[in-house]
């Protein structure tokens, strides 16, 4: 689109440029001021070299702030907090690192918060180190006001570091000082072989400095970094979860922008699928404003260069005791692993996406312990196969009942057809005679459905287990180099909507086997009555499902964890085998038919409920005849 030339805009820009040049020229420092600044920087560099950040440090060297031209205005803005170390010229850009066998933690003097977390025993999909915090993706800040009406943010101020030992634990104290005995402190204590560190937020002798009439707030902004090959899959399981009001847990939406205001929040987890960054507090935050923004929402962002998945923000109300802050908290940076979370005994397992109700119960107390046992001495892929075999064997009696019921319905189908033809003009009588036949034969259409319903909790529990199984991450099997990601055997030069830009093999195998298993199952389901008027044709619906389900498996699971597709492939193979064994070696349709005939011949005593139902149906039939007259 052609734009018209705007003379007024040009004149305005020239005027602004002239004013800017004038300000720069008339505010440039004198030669004396330049010499003073250079001398000051040299003194600070010498002092920075004297600051020791290893475990033997007792106290950081105090910094004396001079009244240079640059610092004078800043000192005036900071007021009481313009003390040694709180100005930019004091240790600007310096950091302190503490480590254990699991991670390196880097804390910046500016803001006193963690600016880098490197997990030492983990790698990304492309064999790079896993960083949970890096390059400014996490900002931790306390905002407050002072009695002399200054509004300050700790992220803009400079803390003094001190590193000490507490037994085997490493302690880093970051102090924002008003004087030698008055300060705001962040205290980090890192234990040996632990992803959880103690974090203390407290103040000393600042009750007369803090303005108690204005609320103090703790803000934690965080962007989840990409670690997996399939970013869309990783983003699906990246979510903010939290605990509030004692033992209630909730989560923000995984698929879009969401925010909540909660009371008495005791922990929040910035989950990045297989890794978590968590803040926990012994004193619940009275008010917490939580938000989640899906950065990886637009299709244009779905490329190899996208760094982040979601952005989380927490705005937490801080309360003082006698004018002072005193919060005992913890920070967790590490795997999103049920066993690790459960060992802390603080309800953190609720931060895991294991399903609700019976599904979560099955995962926590059966599937996870069993798979953990198997993977303790078997390769991950073999452990999946063994677990699948055991589950299918345990469910085989249910499948046997289902198949037996189907066989009975198949035998009764000719008689049901006769009843339908005989009473085609009397729906009530047809239903009555059909139910009587079922009762005499000891068969029921629902008997084939109930066993299938019993398998649904196990099916869904496993569906939620595999995407959250940290033990599968980085484990290979056959052609799959990572069972927690897709097993691409070919890369496409283009992207197919809903399918992706690659071809995974395990979903193809699972789709083929589910087709044949459904064909065997539906081929045996000759149980349906002839379709009644107004009722759907179930046989047609089953045929549609026989083709639709494999297609859904093929498309939907192409970017899912290959461990999940491996499970369905083996499960469907076993289903085919079990059906063939039951059909050819266990079930004898002639014997079933003889049993049905014997049962039909025996007089069956009606129960109270059956008698009542028969009476109701007879009355309904009489009323129908009366209306017909």
Beta strands, then each sheet from edge to edge (+ up, - down):
strand 1: 95-99
strand 2: 103-108
strand 3: 114-123
strand 4: 129-133
strand 5: 138-145
strand 6: 151-153
strand 7: 160-166
strand 8: 169-179
strand 9: 182-190
strand 10: 196-204
strand 11: 216-225
strand 12: 238-244
strand 13: 248-251
strand 14: 258-272
strand 15: 275-294
strand 16: 308-318
strand 17: 326-335
strand 18: 488-496
strand 19: 500-504
sheet 1: 1+ 2- 3+ 4-
sheet 2: 6+ 5- 11+ 16- 15+ 14- 12+ 13-
sheet 3: 6+ 5- 11+ 16- 15+ 17- 10+ 9- 8+ 7-
sheet 4: 18+ 19-
end
